[in-house]
Amino acid sequence: MAFHVRDPETDALVRELAEKTKLGITEAVKLAASEALAARERAREEKLAAMRAICAEVASWPRTGLKADKAFFDEMYED
């Protein structure tokens, strides 16, 4: 499953990474891809944790028993 990099900037970046990490080209591409995917997953988990914290805080607020109906929202948004 080979692929060819036709972009000179990408080629230079991969070669620089390979040189700095003392890895071959294939290993450098693998490292870059795995680190990028891991960073995305960490960012996703951080966002989910923040959303869960917000949801938990809102859920902890006391219930008022009041209903927010269409008229309430129409008044809020001046519809």
N, CA, C and O atoms as CSV, one atom per row, in Angstrom:
chain,resi,resn,atom,element,x,y,z
A,1,MET,N,N,0.823,-1.184,0.000
A,1,MET,CA,C,0.000,0.000,0.000
A,1,MET,C,C,0.876,1.260,0.000
A,1,MET,O,O,0.787,2.080,0.913
A,2,ALA,N,N,1.676,1.401,-0.973
A,2,ALA,CA,C,2.576,2.552,-1.052
A,2,ALA,C,C,1.837,3.784,-1.535
A,2,ALA,O,O,0.822,3.687,-2.224
A,3,PHE,N,N,2.358,4.942,-1.164
A,3,PHE,CA,C,1.852,6.185,-1.715
A,3,PHE,C,C,3.036,7.095,-1.989
A,3,PHE,O,O,4.100,6.971,-1.383
A,4,HIS,N,N,2.823,7.996,-2.906
A,4,HIS,CA,C,3.896,8.876,-3.353
A,4,HIS,C,C,3.577,10.300,-2.921
A,4,HIS,O,O,2.478,10.798,-3.164
A,5,VAL,N,N,4.530,10.945,-2.287
A,5,VAL,CA,C,4.351,12.331,-1.857
A,5,VAL,C,C,4.856,13.237,-2.966
A,5,VAL,O,O,6.038,13.208,-3.309
A,6,ARG,N,N,3.970,14.032,-3.520
A,6,ARG,CA,C,4.341,14.907,-4.631
A,6,ARG,C,C,4.545,16.352,-4.189
A,6,ARG,O,O,4.928,17.203,-4.991
A,7,ASP,N,N,4.292,16.622,-2.932
A,7,ASP,CA,C,4.415,17.982,-2.423
A,7,ASP,C,C,5.805,18.171,-1.812
A,7,ASP,O,O,6.145,17.489,-0.845
A,8,PRO,N,N,6.608,19.077,-2.353
A,8,PRO,CA,C,7.973,19.268,-1.859
A,8,PRO,C,C,8.038,19.667,-0.382
A,8,PRO,O,O,8.937,19.231,0.337
A,9,GLU,N,N,7.102,20.485,0.069
A,9,GLU,CA,C,7.114,20.900,1.475
A,9,GLU,C,C,6.857,19.713,2.401
A,9,GLU,O,O,7.517,19.568,3.430
A,10,THR,N,N,5.901,18.870,2.035
A,10,THR,CA,C,5.611,17.678,2.827
A,10,THR,C,C,6.809,16.745,2.833
A,10,THR,O,O,7.171,16.198,3.875
A,11,ASP,N,N,7.417,16.564,1.685
A,11,ASP,CA,C,8.608,15.724,1.581
A,11,ASP,C,C,9.707,16.246,2.505
A,11,ASP,O,O,10.348,15.472,3.215
A,12,ALA,N,N,9.918,17.549,2.492
A,12,ALA,CA,C,10.961,18.142,3.333
A,12,ALA,C,C,10.647,17.966,4.813
A,12,ALA,O,O,11.540,17.677,5.608
A,13,LEU,N,N,9.387,18.138,5.183
A,13,LEU,CA,C,9.001,17.966,6.582
A,13,LEU,C,C,9.218,16.534,7.054
A,13,LEU,O,O,9.732,16.306,8.148
A,14,VAL,N,N,8.827,15.576,6.231
A,14,VAL,CA,C,9.001,14.170,6.597
A,14,VAL,C,C,10.480,13.831,6.704
A,14,VAL,O,O,10.893,13.134,7.630
A,15,ARG,N,N,11.266,14.311,5.775
A,15,ARG,CA,C,12.711,14.044,5.826
A,15,ARG,C,C,13.351,14.698,7.053
A,15,ARG,O,O,14.237,14.114,7.677
A,16,GLU,N,N,12.908,15.899,7.396
A,16,GLU,CA,C,13.434,16.565,8.591
A,16,GLU,C,C,13.069,15.784,9.851
A,16,GLU,O,O,13.903,15.600,10.738
A,17,LEU,N,N,11.819,15.326,9.924
A,17,LEU,CA,C,11.394,14.520,11.069
A,17,LEU,C,C,12.199,13.235,11.155
A,17,LEU,O,O,12.634,12.840,12.237
A,18,ALA,N,N,12.398,12.585,10.018
A,18,ALA,CA,C,13.177,11.344,9.994
A,18,ALA,C,C,14.597,11.592,10.486
A,18,ALA,O,O,15.144,10.802,11.256
A,19,GLU,N,N,15.181,12.680,10.042
A,19,GLU,CA,C,16.551,12.994,10.442
A,19,GLU,C,C,16.632,13.301,11.939
A,19,GLU,O,O,17.523,12.806,12.629
A,20,LYS,N,N,15.715,14.104,12.432
A,20,LYS,CA,C,15.754,14.509,13.838
A,20,LYS,C,C,15.414,13.378,14.797
A,20,LYS,O,O,15.869,13.372,15.940
A,21,THR,N,N,14.621,12.430,14.338
A,21,THR,CA,C,14.239,11.311,15.199
A,21,THR,C,C,15.079,10.068,14.944
A,21,THR,O,O,14.911,9.047,15.611
A,22,LYS,N,N,15.981,10.163,13.977
A,22,LYS,CA,C,16.843,9.031,13.598
A,22,LYS,C,C,16.009,7.830,13.161
A,22,LYS,O,O,16.321,6.684,13.486
A,23,LEU,N,N,14.944,8.121,12.416
A,23,LEU,CA,C,14.074,7.078,11.885
A,23,LEU,C,C,14.149,7.087,10.371
A,23,LEU,O,O,14.620,8.046,9.758
A,24,GLY,N,N,13.676,6.000,9.782
A,24,GLY,CA,C,13.539,5.964,8.335
A,24,GLY,C,C,12.321,6.772,7.919
A,24,GLY,O,O,11.518,7.188,8.754
A,25,ILE,N,N,12.196,6.986,6.620
A,25,ILE,CA,C,11.083,7.774,6.089
A,25,ILE,C,C,9.734,7.156,6.472
A,25,ILE,O,O,8.834,7.860,6.931
A,26,THR,N,N,9.599,5.853,6.284
A,26,THR,CA,C,8.333,5.184,6.596
A,26,THR,C,C,7.995,5.320,8.069
A,26,THR,O,O,6.856,5.612,8.431
A,27,GLU,N,N,8.998,5.105,8.918
A,27,GLU,CA,C,8.762,5.211,10.356
A,27,GLU,C,C,8.415,6.646,10.756
A,27,GLU,O,O,7.605,6.865,11.656
A,28,ALA,N,N,9.034,7.621,10.083
A,28,ALA,CA,C,8.737,9.026,10.380
A,28,ALA,C,C,7.296,9.371,10.003
A,28,ALA,O,O,6.611,10.081,10.739
A,29,VAL,N,N,6.844,8.870,8.864
A,29,VAL,CA,C,5.452,9.096,8.457
A,29,VAL,C,C,4.513,8.439,9.459
A,29,VAL,O,O,3.513,9.031,9.864
A,30,LYS,N,N,4.836,7.220,9.854
A,30,LYS,CA,C,4.015,6.495,10.828
A,30,LYS,C,C,3.964,7.252,12.153
A,30,LYS,O,O,2.896,7.394,12.748
A,31,LEU,N,N,5.113,7.734,12.613
A,31,LEU,CA,C,5.179,8.490,13.862
A,31,LEU,C,C,4.332,9.758,13.776
A,31,LEU,O,O,3.549,10.051,14.679
A,32,ALA,N,N,4.494,10.501,12.692
A,32,ALA,CA,C,3.747,11.753,12.530
A,32,ALA,C,C,2.241,11.494,12.506
A,32,ALA,O,O,1.467,12.212,13.140
A,33,ALA,N,N,1.841,10.469,11.773
A,33,ALA,CA,C,0.411,10.156,11.678
A,33,ALA,C,C,-0.142,9.705,13.023
A,33,ALA,O,O,-1.218,10.144,13.429
A,34,SER,N,N,0.582,8.833,13.716
A,34,SER,CA,C,0.083,8.335,15.000
A,34,SER,C,C,0.041,9.449,16.039
A,34,SER,O,O,-0.889,9.503,16.844
A,35,GLU,N,N,1.037,10.342,16.035
A,35,GLU,CA,C,1.026,11.460,16.979
A,35,GLU,C,C,-0.100,12.443,16.662
A,35,GLU,O,O,-0.729,12.978,17.575
A,36,ALA,N,N,-0.354,12.682,15.391
A,36,ALA,CA,C,-1.445,13.584,15.005
A,36,ALA,C,C,-2.794,13.002,15.417
A,36,ALA,O,O,-3.654,13.721,15.925
A,37,LEU,N,N,-2.977,11.704,15.200
A,37,LEU,CA,C,-4.231,11.064,15.595
A,37,LEU,C,C,-4.396,11.071,17.110
A,37,LEU,O,O,-5.494,11.308,17.613
A,38,ALA,N,N,-3.314,10.814,17.840
A,38,ALA,CA,C,-3.375,10.827,19.301
A,38,ALA,C,C,-3.709,12.226,19.815
A,38,ALA,O,O,-4.484,12.370,20.760
A,39,ALA,N,N,-3.132,13.250,19.203
A,39,ALA,CA,C,-3.416,14.630,19.615
A,39,ALA,C,C,-4.882,14.973,19.373
A,39,ALA,O,O,-5.514,15.636,20.196
A,40,ARG,N,N,-5.417,14.522,18.247
A,40,ARG,CA,C,-6.834,14.769,17.961
A,40,ARG,C,C,-7.724,14.071,18.978
A,40,ARG,O,O,-8.722,14.633,19.428
A,41,GLU,N,N,-7.362,12.849,19.339
A,41,GLU,CA,C,-8.154,12.098,20.313
A,41,GLU,C,C,-8.091,12.769,21.687
A,41,GLU,O,O,-9.101,12.857,22.385
A,42,ARG,N,N,-6.893,13.246,22.077
A,42,ARG,CA,C,-6.764,13.958,23.353
A,42,ARG,C,C,-7.630,15.216,23.356
A,42,ARG,O,O,-8.312,15.502,24.340
A,43,ALA,N,N,-7.604,15.958,22.266
A,43,ALA,CA,C,-8.415,17.176,22.167
A,43,ALA,C,C,-9.903,16.836,22.246
A,43,ALA,O,O,-10.677,17.543,22.891
A,44,ARG,N,N,-10.290,15.756,21.588
A,44,ARG,CA,C,-11.690,15.320,21.620
A,44,ARG,C,C,-12.103,14.968,23.038
A,44,ARG,O,O,-13.170,15.376,23.497
A,45,GLU,N,N,-11.255,14.206,23.740
A,45,GLU,CA,C,-11.558,13.811,25.114
A,45,GLU,C,C,-11.630,15.026,26.035
A,45,GLU,O,O,-12.476,15.077,26.929
A,46,GLU,N,N,-10.751,16.004,25.824
A,46,GLU,CA,C,-10.784,17.220,26.640
A,46,GLU,C,C,-12.082,17.989,26.418
A,46,GLU,O,O,-12.678,18.495,27.369
A,47,LYS,N,N,-12.516,18.074,25.174
A,47,LYS,CA,C,-13.778,18.759,24.875
A,47,LYS,C,C,-14.954,18.025,25.504
A,47,LYS,O,O,-15.849,18.648,26.074
A,48,LEU,N,N,-14.950,16.694,25.399
A,48,LEU,CA,C,-16.029,15.914,26.000
A,48,LEU,C,C,-16.052,16.090,27.505
A,48,LEU,O,O,-17.125,16.214,28.095
A,49,ALA,N,N,-14.881,16.104,28.141
A,49,ALA,CA,C,-14.813,16.295,29.591
A,49,ALA,C,C,-15.369,17.662,29.977
A,49,ALA,O,O,-16.085,17.785,30.970
A,50,ALA,N,N,-15.041,18.684,29.197
A,50,ALA,CA,C,-15.559,20.025,29.476
A,50,ALA,C,C,-17.076,20.058,29.320
A,50,ALA,O,O,-17.772,20.661,30.137
A,51,MET,N,N,-17.590,19.413,28.276
A,51,MET,CA,C,-19.037,19.378,28.073
A,51,MET,C,C,-19.731,18.607,29.188
A,51,MET,O,O,-20.803,19.000,29.649
A,52,ARG,N,N,-19.115,17.504,29.622
A,52,ARG,CA,C,-19.703,16.727,30.721
A,52,ARG,C,C,-19.743,17.558,32.000
A,52,ARG,O,O,-20.717,17.499,32.751
A,53,ALA,N,N,-18.687,18.333,32.250
A,53,ALA,CA,C,-18.647,19.179,33.442
A,53,ALA,C,C,-19.754,20.230,33.393
A,53,ALA,O,O,-20.411,20.493,34.401
A,54,ILE,N,N,-19.957,20.823,32.231
A,54,ILE,CA,C,-21.027,21.817,32.084
A,54,ILE,C,C,-22.389,21.162,32.297
A,54,ILE,O,O,-23.246,21.708,32.992
A,55,CYS,N,N,-22.581,19.996,31.698
A,55,CYS,CA,C,-23.858,19.283,31.855
A,55,CYS,C,C,-24.104,18.919,33.314
A,55,CYS,O,O,-25.227,19.035,33.804
A,56,ALA,N,N,-23.053,18.478,34.009
A,56,ALA,CA,C,-23.194,18.118,35.420
A,56,ALA,C,C,-23.554,19.343,36.254
A,56,ALA,O,O,-24.378,19.260,37.165
A,57,GLU,N,N,-22.936,20.480,35.939
A,57,GLU,CA,C,-23.252,21.699,36.684
A,57,GLU,C,C,-24.700,22.110,36.457
A,57,GLU,O,O,-25.417,22.423,37.407
A,58,VAL,N,N,-25.126,22.108,35.209
A,58,VAL,CA,C,-26.505,22.491,34.902
A,58,VAL,C,C,-27.481,21.514,35.550
A,58,VAL,O,O,-28.521,21.924,36.065
A,59,ALA,N,N,-27.155,20.234,35.526
A,59,ALA,CA,C,-28.036,19.232,36.124
A,59,ALA,C,C,-28.141,19.405,37.638
A,59,ALA,O,O,-29.132,18.996,38.242
A,60,SER,N,N,-27.125,20.010,38.251
A,60,SER,CA,C,-27.148,20.192,39.705
A,60,SER,C,C,-28.001,21.385,40.135
A,60,SER,O,O,-28.323,21.523,41.315
A,61,TRP,N,N,-28.364,22.235,39.196
A,61,TRP,CA,C,-29.186,23.393,39.543
A,61,TRP,C,C,-30.569,22.920,39.995
A,61,TRP,O,O,-31.091,21.936,39.472
A,62,PRO,N,N,-31.150,23.607,40.948
A,62,PRO,CA,C,-32.467,23.180,41.427
A,62,PRO,C,C,-33.547,23.386,40.360
A,62,PRO,O,O,-33.492,24.321,39.561
A,63,ARG,N,N,-34.498,22.507,40.376
A,63,ARG,CA,C,-35.632,22.608,39.456
A,63,ARG,C,C,-36.598,23.670,39.983
A,63,ARG,O,O,-36.855,23.736,41.185
A,64,THR,N,N,-37.123,24.485,39.102
A,64,THR,CA,C,-38.047,25.547,39.517
A,64,THR,C,C,-39.499,25.116,39.395
A,64,THR,O,O,-40.381,25.694,40.029
A,65,GLY,N,N,-39.739,24.114,38.587
A,65,GLY,CA,C,-41.107,23.686,38.356
A,65,GLY,C,C,-41.811,24.512,37.293
A,65,GLY,O,O,-42.924,24.186,36.881
A,66,LEU,N,N,-41.161,25.581,36.849
A,66,LEU,CA,C,-41.749,26.425,35.815
A,66,LEU,C,C,-41.557,25.787,34.448
A,66,LEU,O,O,-40.583,25.072,34.211
A,67,LYS,N,N,-42.494,26.056,33.558
A,67,LYS,CA,C,-42.387,25.508,32.217
A,67,LYS,C,C,-41.991,26.609,31.249
A,67,LYS,O,O,-42.496,27.729,31.319
A,68,ALA,N,N,-41.098,26.281,30.364
A,68,ALA,CA,C,-40.698,27.211,29.304
A,68,ALA,C,C,-41.414,26.768,28.037
A,68,ALA,O,O,-41.020,25.798,27.389
A,69,ASP,N,N,-42.457,27.485,27.699
A,69,ASP,CA,C,-43.243,27.112,26.527
A,69,ASP,C,C,-42.896,28.009,25.341
A,69,ASP,O,O,-41.986,28.834,25.418
A,70,LYS,N,N,-43.625,27.839,24.254
A,70,LYS,CA,C,-43.357,28.600,23.046
A,70,LYS,C,C,-43.465,30.101,23.297
A,70,LYS,O,O,-42.661,30.873,22.776
A,71,ALA,N,N,-44.435,30.516,24.078
A,71,ALA,CA,C,-44.608,31.943,24.367
A,71,ALA,C,C,-43.382,32.503,25.088
A,71,ALA,O,O,-42.954,33.625,24.819
A,72,PHE,N,N,-42.830,31.722,25.995
A,72,PHE,CA,C,-41.626,32.144,26.717
A,72,PHE,C,C,-40.479,32.397,25.744
A,72,PHE,O,O,-39.827,33.440,25.802
A,73,PHE,N,N,-40.237,31.445,24.853
A,73,PHE,CA,C,-39.137,31.592,23.901
A,73,PHE,C,C,-39.418,32.688,22.877
A,73,PHE,O,O,-38.501,33.398,22.465
A,74,ASP,N,N,-40.668,32.830,22.465
A,74,ASP,CA,C,-41.020,33.911,21.540
A,74,ASP,C,C,-40.727,35.266,22.171
A,74,ASP,O,O,-40.232,36.177,21.507
A,75,GLU,N,N,-41.037,35.392,23.463
A,75,GLU,CA,C,-40.778,36.646,24.163
A,75,GLU,C,C,-39.274,36.898,24.276
A,75,GLU,O,O,-38.815,38.029,24.113
A,76,MET,N,N,-38.520,35.849,24.554
A,76,MET,CA,C,-37.070,36.000,24.680
A,76,MET,C,C,-36.435,36.453,23.379
A,76,MET,O,O,-35.560,37.318,23.369
A,77,TYR,N,N,-36.883,35.864,22.285
A,77,TYR,CA,C,-36.266,36.136,20.987
A,77,TYR,C,C,-37.073,37.118,20.147
A,77,TYR,O,O,-36.802,37.296,18.959
A,78,GLU,N,N,-38.060,37.752,20.760
A,78,GLU,CA,C,-38.879,38.780,20.127
A,78,GLU,C,C,-39.482,38.333,18.802
A,78,GLU,O,O,-39.478,39.081,17.825
A,79,ASP,N,N,-39.992,37.129,18.778
A,79,ASP,CA,C,-40.662,36.618,17.567
A,79,ASP,C,C,-42.121,36.969,17.580
A,79,ASP,O,O,-42.847,36.625,16.648
